[in-house]
Amino acid sequence: MFCSKCGAQIPDDAQSCPQCQESVQKANPPQPAASAQAKPVEIKSGLVQAILVTVFCCLPFGIVAIVYGARVSGLVAAGDISGAQEAARKSNMWSWLSFAIGLLSYAAYIFFSFLAAPR
């Protein structure tokens, strides 16, 4: 530890500086900030799921799911946890809607292909 007045080195257990006799005040150790103590919030954005359903199922609704999924990390970084949770929920909803419409479209295509096939 060093003296704040003259800069001399002071033993840790000293009550005053040995050179200038300035009284030594023990500094409190710095406390970590409240945000550093808080556990970081992790919200599953559903972005990977949204990309997969966009590629394999239904492009228009999948794009909407990607947009909502991409917003999640930005909202968490801005501190808007409820907004991030809502965006993740909407991303998940649009992903499932895209999956269902894609599945129904493939089923309808196969069904009508068998109907139109010559016998």
ZIFENSUL-V146435 format. One record per backbone hydrogen bond with DSSP energy under -1.0 kcal/mol. CO is the residue of the C=O (numbers start at 1). NH is the residue of the N-H. Records with the same first field share a line. If there is no record, write none. Layout:
CO: NH, NH
This chain:
1: 10
8: 3
11: 14
15: 24
17: 21
22: 17
33: 37
34: 38
46: 50
47: 51
48: 52
49: 53
50: 54
51: 55
52: 56
53: 57, 58
58: 62
59: 63
60: 64
61: 65
62: 66
63: 67
64: 68
65: 69
66: 70
67: 71
71: 75
72: 76
73: 77
74: 78
75: 80
76: 79
79: 81
80: 84
81: 85
82: 86
83: 87
84: 88
85: 89
86: 90
87: 91
88: 92
89: 93
90: 94
91: 95
92: 96
93: 97
94: 98
95: 99
96: 100
97: 101
98: 102
99: 103
100: 104
101: 105
102: 106
103: 107
104: 108
105: 109
106: 110
107: 111
108: 112
109: 113
110: 114
111: 115
112: 116
